[in-house]
Every structure is written in structure tokens, then in C-alpha cells.
Amino acid sequence: MAVSIPTMSSIPSLDLAHLFIKNVFSKHGLPSSIVNDRGPLFVSSFWTNLCQKLKISRDLSIAYHPETDGQTERVNQILEQYLWIYFSYHQDDWNTWLPLAEFTYNNSYHSSTKQSPFFTVYGRDPHFDSVHITKDTPVGKVSTKIQSVQQDVKRELEVAINRFK
């Protein structure tokens, strides 16, 4: 499953560790391996020692060759394409909508597994039955916006996925 975490362009190793614990470990457990680039953050002694202590194998991609980690790059490209198309002109609200893009991506059919990442992990489709909410209430407006964004994201992700085939 894709896990997207909005961050600053540069964060300290300790902050990365906290983000990892909060967004990955607490929800999915420890991975057996992580593929990451050779940026200073990922080759730092702190991150190296943390991975060793947690028995997480690190596979470092080749410098200046992001295609080494093709799966991550593909997800990043799809999410980035979505964000460029749909968010405000000032591009200052992308982090607000990133969770919906992640949700839609994780619930889209993937030809390699013949199912969605969500179904692969949990063995079921997510539950999100709609509740009747009138559109003229604040909740109704947010609900309508979320449904619209989800439909748009799904449509655009399908276009992007087909481009990469």
C-alpha cells in the first residue's frame, strides 16, 4: 500500500523516524525491507542504526537513477500528476487532499496483482457507504467535495496508470 506523508523538503533524521513510527509502523507493523534513495537523510548514521536495530533491510537505489525504485517512483508520479491537476492555483493546499489521493490510489485496481492494494493487505474492499446528508449543510458541502475529488482522482489515476503500461 502506498503511504504518503507530507513533509518539508528537508527534515532531520529523528523527525523522519517519528514520521515512520506514526505513519507506517503504527498502522502496518515493521517492514522487512525498505527501498530508498542515497540522500543524506537515508544514509545518515541515525537512520542506518535505526534500521539495523529494527532488523529492517535497506536497499539503496543507485544515485541519480530513481528508476531503480520503480514502484515508488511510479506511485509518486501518479500522485504528483493528480496533485498538479486538481489543487488550487497557488498549490498551497495539496497536503490537505493528499490523503484522498492516497486512499483512491490504494483502492484502485492494479494489473500486477489483479486487485487493489487495500484488498491485497486487508482481504476486503474498504467500507465507505454514503450517509444521506443534504448538500446545503457545511457537512454536506465537504461530503460533496470529497466525493467529487475521489471520482476525479480515480479517473485521473486510471489515465496515469494506463500511460505507464
Legacy VTK file of the C-alpha trace (Angstrom):
# vtk DataFile Version 3.0
C-alpha trace
ASCII
DATASET POLYDATA
POINTS 165 float
0.000 0.000 0.000
1.139 3.498 -0.717
1.753 5.669 2.326
2.107 9.357 1.549
3.373 11.733 4.208
3.616 15.468 3.556
6.922 16.865 4.820
9.269 19.767 4.353
11.838 19.319 1.590
14.414 18.582 4.264
13.822 17.119 7.721
16.140 15.822 10.438
16.644 12.054 10.787
14.879 11.959 14.151
11.791 13.602 12.618
11.864 11.017 9.819
11.945 8.256 12.430
8.934 9.768 14.204
7.033 10.034 10.903
7.907 6.402 10.150
6.636 5.239 13.551
3.469 7.352 13.333
2.524 6.640 9.707
3.977 3.247 8.853
4.850 1.166 11.909
1.740 2.046 13.954
-0.565 1.073 11.080
1.282 -1.698 9.253
3.993 -3.059 11.564
7.666 -3.202 10.690
8.569 -3.864 7.075
11.215 -6.487 6.374
12.901 -4.118 3.920
12.820 -0.533 2.692
13.963 0.778 -0.676
15.183 4.346 -0.517
17.492 6.703 -2.325
21.009 7.615 -1.268
20.069 11.048 0.023
21.897 12.235 3.146
18.847 11.556 5.291
18.670 7.881 4.350
22.392 7.167 4.576
22.815 9.006 7.885
24.221 7.016 10.767
20.990 7.562 12.728
18.755 6.059 10.018
21.269 3.272 9.342
21.419 2.361 13.047
17.641 2.554 13.429
17.129 0.133 10.538
19.784 -2.214 11.955
18.192 -2.210 15.428
14.746 -2.870 13.953
16.156 -5.548 11.596
14.926 -3.728 8.506
16.951 -4.485 5.393
17.758 -1.354 3.396
18.032 -1.461 -0.360
19.584 1.763 -1.600
18.774 2.859 -5.126
21.533 3.883 -7.498
22.481 7.562 -7.218
20.845 9.805 -9.845
18.856 6.814 -11.079
15.441 6.961 -9.366
14.094 4.320 -11.728
15.899 1.761 -9.535
12.973 2.077 -7.175
10.411 1.927 -9.964
7.415 1.084 -7.819
7.857 4.103 -5.550
8.639 6.389 -8.475
5.513 5.232 -10.284
3.301 5.928 -7.261
4.974 9.323 -6.795
4.400 10.212 -10.452
0.733 9.233 -10.300
0.105 11.166 -7.080
2.098 14.152 -8.330
0.147 14.201 -11.580
-3.074 14.207 -9.621
-1.924 16.994 -7.309
-0.783 19.222 -10.197
-4.140 18.885 -11.915
-6.583 19.277 -9.087
-5.411 21.578 -6.369
-5.558 25.308 -6.002
-3.757 27.642 -8.340
-1.414 28.638 -5.522
-0.672 24.966 -4.811
-0.867 25.627 -1.103
-3.500 23.036 -0.189
-2.072 19.833 -1.692
-1.309 18.366 1.732
-4.981 18.726 2.701
-6.075 16.491 -0.165
-3.130 14.077 -0.270
-4.904 11.519 1.973
-7.771 11.290 -0.544
-5.329 10.759 -3.394
-3.608 8.037 -1.340
-6.949 6.409 -0.492
-8.040 6.400 -4.120
-4.700 5.014 -5.296
-4.795 2.253 -2.672
-8.335 1.339 -3.723
-7.703 1.276 -7.468
-7.302 -1.940 -9.429
-3.670 -2.794 -10.164
-2.996 -5.070 -13.103
0.067 -6.640 -11.453
-1.934 -8.016 -8.507
-5.355 -8.117 -10.203
-6.783 -6.263 -7.193
-6.336 -3.079 -5.199
-3.511 -2.681 -2.658
-6.174 -2.276 0.055
-7.712 -5.633 -0.870
-4.259 -7.238 -1.033
-3.468 -6.132 2.529
-6.862 -6.477 4.229
-8.636 -9.091 2.092
-11.635 -6.830 1.587
-12.672 -3.590 -0.019
-12.895 -0.536 2.249
-16.211 0.351 3.818
-17.432 3.815 2.959
-21.184 3.676 2.500
-22.646 7.086 1.962
-24.942 8.564 4.553
-27.748 10.857 3.434
-26.521 14.396 4.040
-28.157 17.429 2.485
-25.843 19.443 0.268
-26.704 22.790 1.854
-25.099 21.993 5.233
-21.380 22.510 5.898
-21.009 18.734 6.288
-22.900 18.215 3.043
-20.593 20.589 1.185
-17.496 18.818 2.486
-19.029 15.418 1.726
-19.889 16.505 -1.822
-16.359 17.889 -2.313
-14.791 14.654 -1.030
-16.950 12.536 -3.340
-16.112 14.785 -6.285
-12.390 14.700 -5.525
-12.453 10.906 -5.142
-14.172 10.486 -8.503
-11.735 12.880 -10.179
-8.714 11.217 -8.575
-9.865 7.759 -9.592
-10.434 8.866 -13.182
-7.037 10.593 -13.394
-5.198 7.711 -11.742
-6.696 5.314 -14.270
-5.446 7.579 -17.077
-1.987 7.786 -15.472
-1.780 4.038 -14.868
-2.731 3.351 -18.486
0.031 5.719 -19.630
2.653 3.737 -17.713
1.587 0.343 -19.116
LINES 1 166
165 0 1 2 3 4 5 6 7 8 9 10 11 12 13 14 15 16 17 18 19 20 21 22 23 24 25 26 27 28 29 30 31 32 33 34 35 36 37 38 39 40 41 42 43 44 45 46 47 48 49 50 51 52 53 54 55 56 57 58 59 60 61 62 63 64 65 66 67 68 69 70 71 72 73 74 75 76 77 78 79 80 81 82 83 84 85 86 87 88 89 90 91 92 93 94 95 96 97 98 99 100 101 102 103 104 105 106 107 108 109 110 111 112 113 114 115 116 117 118 119 120 121 122 123 124 125 126 127 128 129 130 131 132 133 134 135 136 137 138 139 140 141 142 143 144 145 146 147 148 149 150 151 152 153 154 155 156 157 158 159 160 161 162 163 164
